[in-house]
Amino acid sequence: MASSHGKSEPRFADWMANLPESMHSIPLTNLAIPGSHDSFSFYIDESSPVGPEQTDAVQNFVSVFGTVAKKLMRKWLATQTMNFSSQLEAGVRFFDLRISTKPRDPDNELFFAHGLFSATVREGLEQISSFLSAHAREVVFLDFNHFYGVQNLHHEKLVSMLRDVFGEKLCPVVFAQEVSLQYLWENEYQVLVFYHSPMALEVPFLWPGQMMPAPWANTTDPDKLIQFLQASVADRRRKGTFFVSQVVLTPKASTVMKGVASGLRETITER
């Protein structure tokens, strides 16, 4: 979880640019790059409808308890306290992005979503692009890994949006081992987009989702999480691909019920 406590040091905003020259030609698959989980969840719109991915039980809970239910949900859905700009200033370079449409939306707008809806996708992408324009040697990984209520026309809209917002900053797909900071700087690329949808096969700058696997421990036990991460890191390093180490504990239904009014931070996050 990116923290909102304290000011970020200036060197974190340009940490890639400030790496020693010996690391400029190393494949980025060999570097540990800070990322955030449900990166957009610093903002959860409590007035929005429940996301289409939610179970009938959750939908019914909200239909009965309304705003109170959504306030409780927010305590369990928000995994970040910093917006995209602040995360980037703090050094985050990998973003976990989940996209949804809203039911019966005539504008076919695209939103970030995690149980409830967050900001529009364009708002988030423009924040990221503004940072990159001001920090020409920093590189981001955008991992679009969940799509809810998204049809072909929405995928096409998102691809067009990515082109419009990032333009020449988008890095086309190559072998992962070819991607180093030096390669990206020489070509003035700053954005790698990983896209977990067949649409990735049709667009040169969409890296297929299998090139950024994110194995998930799905546990509340820190010891089991560490064991899982150690095993998955060793496996992925042998394969030489990009991958995500999800250092996150996942609450079970029983965990939520025990601490329903407390929320994620107080119940499961070790200070």
C-alpha positions as a Markdown table, in Angstrom:
| # | Residue | x | y | z |
|---|---|---|---|---|
| 1 | Met | 0.0 | 0.0 | 0.0 |
| 2 | Ala | 1.4 | 3.4 | -0.9 |
| 3 | Ser | 1.4 | 5.5 | 2.2 |
| 4 | Ser | 0.3 | 9.1 | 2.5 |
| 5 | His | 2.4 | 9.8 | 5.5 |
| 6 | Gly | 5.3 | 12.1 | 5.0 |
| 7 | Lys | 6.5 | 13.8 | 1.9 |
| 8 | Ser | 8.2 | 11.8 | -0.9 |
| 9 | Glu | 11.9 | 12.5 | -1.4 |
| 10 | Pro | 12.7 | 14.1 | -4.7 |
| 11 | Arg | 15.0 | 11.2 | -5.7 |
| 12 | Phe | 12.1 | 8.8 | -5.7 |
| 13 | Ala | 10.4 | 10.8 | -8.5 |
| 14 | Asp | 13.4 | 10.1 | -10.7 |
| 15 | Trp | 14.8 | 6.9 | -9.3 |
| 16 | Met | 15.1 | 5.2 | -12.7 |
| 17 | Ala | 17.0 | 8.1 | -14.2 |
| 18 | Asn | 19.3 | 8.1 | -11.2 |
| 19 | Leu | 20.3 | 4.4 | -11.3 |
| 20 | Pro | 24.0 | 3.7 | -11.9 |
| 21 | Glu | 25.1 | 3.4 | -15.5 |
| 22 | Ser | 25.9 | -0.3 | -15.0 |
| 23 | Met | 22.1 | -1.0 | -14.7 |
| 24 | His | 21.0 | 0.9 | -17.8 |
| 25 | Ser | 21.5 | -2.1 | -20.1 |
| 26 | Ile | 20.1 | -4.8 | -17.7 |
| 27 | Pro | 16.7 | -6.2 | -18.8 |
| 28 | Leu | 13.9 | -4.7 | -16.8 |
| 29 | Thr | 12.8 | -8.2 | -16.1 |
| 30 | Asn | 15.8 | -8.4 | -13.7 |
| 31 | Leu | 14.8 | -5.3 | -11.7 |
| 32 | Ala | 12.5 | -5.1 | -8.7 |
| 33 | Ile | 10.1 | -2.3 | -9.6 |
| 34 | Pro | 7.7 | -0.9 | -7.0 |
| 35 | Gly | 4.0 | -1.3 | -7.8 |
| 36 | Ser | 0.6 | -0.8 | -6.1 |
| 37 | His | -2.4 | -3.1 | -5.7 |
| 38 | Asp | -5.8 | -1.8 | -7.0 |
| 39 | Ser | -3.8 | 1.3 | -7.8 |
| 40 | Phe | -6.9 | 3.6 | -8.4 |
| 41 | Ser | -8.7 | 2.8 | -5.1 |
| 42 | Phe | -7.5 | 5.9 | -3.4 |
| 43 | Tyr | -10.9 | 7.2 | -4.6 |
| 44 | Ile | -14.0 | 5.2 | -4.2 |
| 45 | Asp | -17.3 | 6.8 | -5.2 |
| 46 | Glu | -19.8 | 5.8 | -2.5 |
| 47 | Ser | -22.7 | 7.3 | -4.6 |
| 48 | Ser | -21.9 | 5.0 | -7.5 |
| 49 | Pro | -23.8 | 1.7 | -8.2 |
| 50 | Val | -22.2 | -1.6 | -7.1 |
| 51 | Gly | -19.7 | -3.0 | -9.7 |
| 52 | Pro | -21.0 | -5.7 | -12.0 |
| 53 | Glu | -18.5 | -8.2 | -10.8 |
| 54 | Gln | -20.0 | -8.3 | -7.3 |
| 55 | Thr | -21.9 | -11.3 | -6.1 |
| 56 | Asp | -25.7 | -11.4 | -5.6 |
| 57 | Ala | -25.1 | -11.4 | -1.9 |
| 58 | Val | -23.2 | -8.1 | -2.0 |
| 59 | Gln | -25.8 | -6.6 | -4.4 |
| 60 | Asn | -28.6 | -7.6 | -2.1 |
| 61 | Phe | -26.7 | -6.2 | 1.0 |
| 62 | Val | -26.4 | -2.8 | -0.7 |
| 63 | Ser | -30.0 | -2.8 | -1.9 |
| 64 | Val | -31.2 | -3.3 | 1.7 |
| 65 | Phe | -28.7 | -1.0 | 3.6 |
| 66 | Gly | -27.9 | 1.5 | 0.9 |
| 67 | Thr | -25.4 | 4.2 | 1.7 |
| 68 | Val | -24.4 | 2.6 | 5.0 |
| 69 | Ala | -23.4 | -0.6 | 3.2 |
| 70 | Lys | -21.3 | 1.4 | 0.7 |
| 71 | Lys | -19.5 | 3.2 | 3.5 |
| 72 | Leu | -18.6 | -0.2 | 5.0 |
| 73 | Met | -17.6 | -1.5 | 1.6 |
| 74 | Arg | -15.3 | 1.4 | 1.0 |
| 75 | Lys | -13.3 | 0.5 | 4.2 |
| 76 | Trp | -12.5 | -2.9 | 2.6 |
| 77 | Leu | -12.1 | -1.8 | -1.0 |
| 78 | Ala | -9.6 | 1.1 | -0.6 |
| 79 | Thr | -6.1 | -0.2 | -0.8 |
| 80 | Gln | -4.4 | 3.1 | -1.5 |
| 81 | Thr | -4.4 | 6.5 | 0.1 |
| 82 | Met | -2.4 | 8.3 | -2.7 |
| 83 | Asn | -3.6 | 9.4 | -6.2 |
| 84 | Phe | -1.6 | 8.4 | -9.3 |
| 85 | Ser | 0.5 | 11.5 | -9.3 |
| 86 | Ser | 1.5 | 11.1 | -5.6 |
| 87 | Gln | 2.3 | 7.4 | -6.1 |
| 88 | Leu | 4.5 | 8.2 | -9.1 |
| 89 | Glu | 6.3 | 10.9 | -7.0 |
| 90 | Ala | 6.9 | 8.2 | -4.3 |
| 91 | Gly | 8.5 | 5.9 | -6.8 |
| 92 | Val | 5.6 | 3.6 | -7.9 |
| 93 | Arg | 6.0 | 2.4 | -11.5 |
| 94 | Phe | 3.6 | -0.6 | -11.8 |
| 95 | Phe | -0.1 | 0.0 | -11.8 |
| 96 | Asp | -2.8 | -2.7 | -11.2 |
| 97 | Leu | -5.8 | -1.5 | -13.2 |
| 98 | Arg | -9.3 | -2.9 | -13.3 |
| 99 | Ile | -11.8 | -1.5 | -15.8 |
| 100 | Ser | -15.6 | -1.4 | -15.8 |
| 101 | Thr | -18.6 | 0.1 | -17.5 |
| 102 | Lys | -21.5 | 1.4 | -15.6 |
| 103 | Pro | -24.9 | -0.3 | -16.1 |
| 104 | Arg | -27.2 | 1.6 | -18.5 |
| 105 | Asp | -24.6 | 4.4 | -19.1 |
| 106 | Pro | -25.5 | 6.0 | -22.5 |
| 107 | Asp | -21.9 | 7.5 | -22.8 |
| 108 | Asn | -20.2 | 4.1 | -22.5 |
| 109 | Glu | -17.7 | 5.7 | -20.2 |
| 110 | Leu | -14.9 | 3.6 | -18.8 |
| 111 | Phe | -14.1 | 3.7 | -15.1 |
| 112 | Phe | -11.6 | 2.1 | -12.7 |
| 113 | Ala | -13.5 | -0.2 | -10.4 |
| 114 | His | -13.1 | -2.4 | -7.3 |
| 115 | Gly | -16.5 | -3.3 | -5.9 |
| 116 | Leu | -17.6 | 0.3 | -6.3 |
| 117 | Phe | -16.6 | 2.7 | -9.0 |
| 118 | Ser | -13.6 | 5.0 | -9.0 |
| 119 | Ala | -12.4 | 7.8 | -11.3 |
| 120 | Thr | -12.8 | 7.7 | -15.1 |
| 121 | Val | -9.9 | 5.9 | -16.9 |
| 122 | Arg | -9.0 | 9.0 | -18.8 |
| 123 | Glu | -8.5 | 11.1 | -15.7 |
| 124 | Gly | -6.1 | 8.5 | -14.3 |
| 125 | Leu | -4.2 | 8.1 | -17.6 |
| 126 | Glu | -3.8 | 11.8 | -18.0 |
| 127 | Gln | -2.3 | 12.1 | -14.5 |
| 128 | Ile | 0.2 | 9.5 | -15.4 |
| 129 | Ser | 1.0 | 11.1 | -18.7 |
| 130 | Ser | 1.6 | 14.5 | -17.1 |
| 131 | Phe | 4.1 | 13.0 | -14.7 |
| 132 | Leu | 6.0 | 11.2 | -17.6 |
| 133 | Ser | 6.2 | 14.4 | -19.6 |
| 134 | Ala | 7.9 | 16.0 | -16.7 |
| 135 | His | 10.2 | 13.0 | -16.0 |
| 136 | Ala | 11.4 | 11.9 | -19.4 |
| 137 | Arg | 13.5 | 9.0 | -18.1 |
| 138 | Glu | 10.9 | 7.3 | -15.9 |
| 139 | Val | 9.0 | 4.3 | -17.2 |
| 140 | Val | 5.6 | 2.9 | -16.1 |
| 141 | Phe | 3.9 | -0.5 | -16.5 |
| 142 | Leu | 0.2 | -0.4 | -16.9 |
| 143 | Asp | -1.4 | -3.7 | -16.2 |
| 144 | Phe | -5.1 | -3.9 | -17.4 |
| 145 | Asn | -6.0 | -7.2 | -15.8 |
| 146 | His | -9.7 | -7.2 | -15.2 |
| 147 | Phe | -12.6 | -6.0 | -17.4 |
| 148 | Tyr | -16.2 | -5.9 | -16.2 |
| 149 | Gly | -19.0 | -5.3 | -18.6 |
| 150 | Val | -16.5 | -4.4 | -21.3 |
| 151 | Gln | -17.4 | -5.2 | -24.9 |
| 152 | Asn | -15.5 | -4.8 | -28.1 |
| 153 | Leu | -16.6 | -1.2 | -28.6 |
| 154 | His | -15.3 | -0.4 | -25.1 |
| 155 | His | -11.9 | -2.1 | -25.8 |
| 156 | Glu | -11.6 | -0.1 | -29.0 |
| 157 | Lys | -12.4 | 3.1 | -27.0 |
| 158 | Leu | -9.7 | 2.3 | -24.5 |
| 159 | Val | -7.1 | 1.5 | -27.1 |
| 160 | Ser | -7.9 | 4.9 | -28.8 |
| 161 | Met | -7.7 | 6.6 | -25.5 |
| 162 | Leu | -4.2 | 5.1 | -24.8 |
| 163 | Arg | -3.0 | 6.3 | -28.2 |
| 164 | Asp | -4.5 | 9.7 | -27.6 |
| 165 | Val | -3.0 | 10.2 | -24.1 |
| 166 | Phe | 0.4 | 8.6 | -24.5 |
| 167 | Gly | 1.1 | 8.7 | -28.2 |
| 168 | Glu | 4.8 | 8.0 | -29.0 |
| 169 | Lys | 5.5 | 7.1 | -25.4 |
| 170 | Leu | 3.9 | 3.6 | -26.0 |
| 171 | Cys | 6.4 | 0.8 | -26.3 |
| 172 | Pro | 5.5 | -1.8 | -28.9 |
| 173 | Val | 5.8 | -5.5 | -28.0 |
| 174 | Val | 9.2 | -7.0 | -28.3 |
| 175 | Phe | 11.0 | -9.9 | -26.5 |
| 176 | Ala | 10.9 | -9.1 | -22.7 |
| 177 | Gln | 14.7 | -9.6 | -22.4 |
| 178 | Glu | 15.3 | -6.8 | -24.9 |
| 179 | Val | 13.7 | -4.2 | -22.7 |
| 180 | Ser | 16.2 | -2.2 | -20.8 |
| 181 | Leu | 16.2 | 1.4 | -19.7 |
| 182 | Gln | 18.8 | 2.1 | -22.3 |
| 183 | Tyr | 16.5 | 0.6 | -25.0 |
| 184 | Leu | 13.5 | 2.6 | -23.8 |
| 185 | Trp | 15.4 | 5.9 | -23.5 |
| 186 | Glu | 17.0 | 5.6 | -27.0 |
| 187 | Asn | 13.5 | 5.1 | -28.5 |
| 188 | Glu | 11.8 | 7.6 | -26.1 |
| 189 | Tyr | 9.4 | 5.0 | -24.9 |
| 190 | Gln | 7.9 | 5.4 | -21.4 |
| 191 | Val | 4.8 | 3.2 | -21.2 |
| 192 | Leu | 4.4 | -0.6 | -21.4 |
| 193 | Val | 0.7 | -1.6 | -21.5 |
| 194 | Phe | -0.1 | -5.2 | -20.5 |
| 195 | Tyr | -3.6 | -6.2 | -21.6 |
| 196 | His | -5.4 | -9.3 | -20.4 |
| 197 | Ser | -7.8 | -9.6 | -23.3 |
| 198 | Pro | -7.6 | -11.1 | -26.8 |
| 199 | Met | -7.6 | -7.5 | -28.1 |
| 200 | Ala | -3.8 | -7.5 | -27.2 |
| 201 | Leu | -3.2 | -9.7 | -30.3 |
| 202 | Glu | -4.5 | -7.0 | -32.6 |
| 203 | Val | -2.7 | -3.9 | -31.3 |
| 204 | Pro | 1.2 | -3.5 | -31.6 |
| 205 | Phe | 1.6 | -1.7 | -28.3 |
| 206 | Leu | -0.6 | -4.0 | -26.2 |
| 207 | Trp | 1.6 | -6.6 | -24.4 |
| 208 | Pro | -0.4 | -9.9 | -23.9 |
| 209 | Gly | -1.4 | -10.4 | -20.3 |
| 210 | Gln | 0.5 | -13.7 | -20.1 |
| 211 | Met | 3.7 | -11.6 | -20.4 |
| 212 | Met | 2.9 | -10.1 | -16.9 |
| 213 | Pro | 1.6 | -13.0 | -14.8 |
| 214 | Ala | 0.5 | -12.2 | -11.2 |
| 215 | Pro | 0.3 | -15.3 | -9.1 |
| 216 | Trp | -2.0 | -14.7 | -6.1 |
| 217 | Ala | -1.4 | -16.3 | -2.6 |
| 218 | Asn | -5.0 | -15.7 | -1.5 |
| 219 | Thr | -4.2 | -16.0 | 2.2 |
| 220 | Thr | -4.5 | -14.0 | 5.5 |
| 221 | Asp | -1.4 | -15.8 | 6.8 |
| 222 | Pro | 1.9 | -13.8 | 6.4 |
| 223 | Asp | 4.1 | -16.9 | 6.7 |
| 224 | Lys | 2.1 | -18.6 | 3.9 |
| 225 | Leu | 2.3 | -15.5 | 1.8 |
| 226 | Ile | 6.1 | -15.3 | 2.1 |
| 227 | Gln | 6.5 | -19.0 | 1.3 |
| 228 | Phe | 4.3 | -18.6 | -1.8 |
| 229 | Leu | 6.2 | -15.5 | -2.9 |
| 230 | Gln | 9.6 | -17.2 | -2.5 |
| 231 | Ala | 8.5 | -20.1 | -4.6 |
| 232 | Ser | 6.9 | -18.0 | -7.4 |
| 233 | Val | 9.9 | -15.6 | -7.6 |
| 234 | Ala | 12.3 | -18.5 | -8.1 |
| 235 | Asp | 10.1 | -20.0 | -10.8 |
| 236 | Arg | 9.6 | -16.8 | -12.7 |
| 237 | Arg | 13.3 | -15.8 | -12.6 |
| 238 | Arg | 14.1 | -19.1 | -14.3 |
| 239 | Lys | 11.7 | -18.2 | -17.1 |
| 240 | Gly | 13.1 | -14.7 | -17.6 |
| 241 | Thr | 9.7 | -12.9 | -17.9 |
| 242 | Phe | 8.1 | -10.0 | -16.3 |
| 243 | Phe | 5.9 | -11.0 | -13.3 |
| 244 | Val | 4.2 | -9.5 | -10.3 |
| 245 | Ser | 5.0 | -10.4 | -6.7 |
| 246 | Gln | 1.7 | -9.7 | -5.0 |
| 247 | Val | 2.8 | -8.9 | -1.4 |
| 248 | Val | -0.8 | -8.6 | -0.3 |
| 249 | Leu | -2.9 | -10.4 | 2.3 |
| 250 | Thr | -6.4 | -11.2 | 1.2 |
| 251 | Pro | -9.3 | -11.1 | 3.7 |
| 252 | Lys | -11.7 | -14.0 | 3.8 |
| 253 | Ala | -15.4 | -13.6 | 4.2 |
| 254 | Ser | -15.0 | -14.5 | 7.9 |
| 255 | Thr | -12.3 | -11.8 | 8.3 |
| 256 | Val | -14.6 | -9.2 | 6.9 |
| 257 | Met | -17.5 | -10.3 | 9.1 |
| 258 | Lys | -15.4 | -10.1 | 12.3 |
| 259 | Gly | -14.1 | -6.6 | 11.5 |
| 260 | Val | -16.9 | -5.3 | 9.2 |
| 261 | Ala | -16.9 | -1.8 | 10.8 |
| 262 | Ser | -13.1 | -1.6 | 11.1 |
| 263 | Gly | -12.0 | -2.1 | 7.6 |
| 264 | Leu | -9.0 | -3.4 | 5.8 |
| 265 | Arg | -6.3 | -1.2 | 7.3 |
| 266 | Glu | -7.2 | -1.9 | 10.9 |
| 267 | Thr | -8.1 | -5.6 | 10.6 |
| 268 | Ile | -5.4 | -7.0 | 8.3 |
| 269 | Thr | -2.6 | -4.5 | 7.7 |
| 270 | Glu | 0.3 | -4.8 | 10.1 |
| 271 | Arg | 1.6 | -1.4 | 11.0 |
